[in-house]
Amino acid sequence: MRCVSHLILFLIYGYGKNAMHVKLAMEKADVLIEALTWIRQFRGKFTVIKLGGSMMEEEVAMLHLLVDAVFMESVGMRPVIVHGGGNAISQAMTDVGIQPRFVQGRRYTDEASLEIVKKVLAKDICCGLVEQIRQLGGQAKPLSLMTDTNVLYGHKITLDDVAGNPMDLGYVGEVTRVDTAPILEACLNGYIPVIPSVAIDEDDDHPLNINADTAATAVAQKLRAAKLVFVSEVNGVRTDPQDPNSMIESITAEKARELLASGVIVGGMIPKIQACLETLENGVEKIHIINGRLRHSLLLEIFTTQGVGTQIIS
């Protein structure tokens, strides 16, 4: 009797467990089928991923983001990473006794500061990301002036103070040209290009410190990318900056302009949205703003219908 009861329990448990596994497998298959639609749509197209400096300090989040990028390349997409590293630069400057200084949100960059910017961005972070991608089973290529394959070129910029007088920012610039040939070559050979936000001045070959958002938009525009994804600690465009639940899932360029004009979009989101609008006008199909701290946020945003951040469409 005991043997029979044990057999019944075994059969019930066994079939129950098998049914549970089948259900889970079917759910995974549904996810893959949903992703298949987007994989086909964006296969062979560029997706520029801008990694903010604040994300560099999030080791676990960065791991998931880089895994996502490796996945994208593996299914035929062409991810291109453009990164900043503001916090790391400030820390490196403080370590050698240089006080970081900002002018209207831009880092004042003299010769001493520039040497730190070059080392931190174009060497330490850039090559570090490349090595992480390799450890995750992918292939990556650093495209920077410190690796003899520079792709960003620009010129110095100045800003006006409240009286309209020009202010010198040192070696701070904006991108005027992107050499797309090395980027395309890397992608065609199965590599993920990694580009730091440092450029070479077209007038005198001097290095320039570039805002990472503007560097990413320049790269996306020149590549005619299908997508530009801003990855930071913010989950998207919010009607209330302090309330994550007020995030807008999808907005048009026209609606974004209305939000800017009405004052709904404030703070650091203003220049980001302005850059997004300019980028849409220059041929990029969609722009996404996502929270990089969310596990596999890149895949969730790109390969699911619902997404996890804000998409801005023309």
Secondary structure by P-SEA (a helix, b strand, c coil): caaaaaaaaaaaaaaaaaaaaaaaaaaaaaaaaaaaaaaaacccbbbbbbbcccccccaaaaaaaaaaaaaaaaabbbbbbbbbbaaaaaaaaaaabbbbbbccccccccaaaaaaaaaacccaaaaaaaaaaaaacbbbbbbccccccccbbbbbbbbbccccbbbbcccbbbbccccaaaaaaaaaabbbbbbccbbbcccccbbbbbcaaaaaaaaaaaacccbbbbbcccccccccccccccccccccaaaaaaaaaaccccccaaaaaaaaaaaaaacccbbbbbcccccaaaaaacccccccbbbbcc
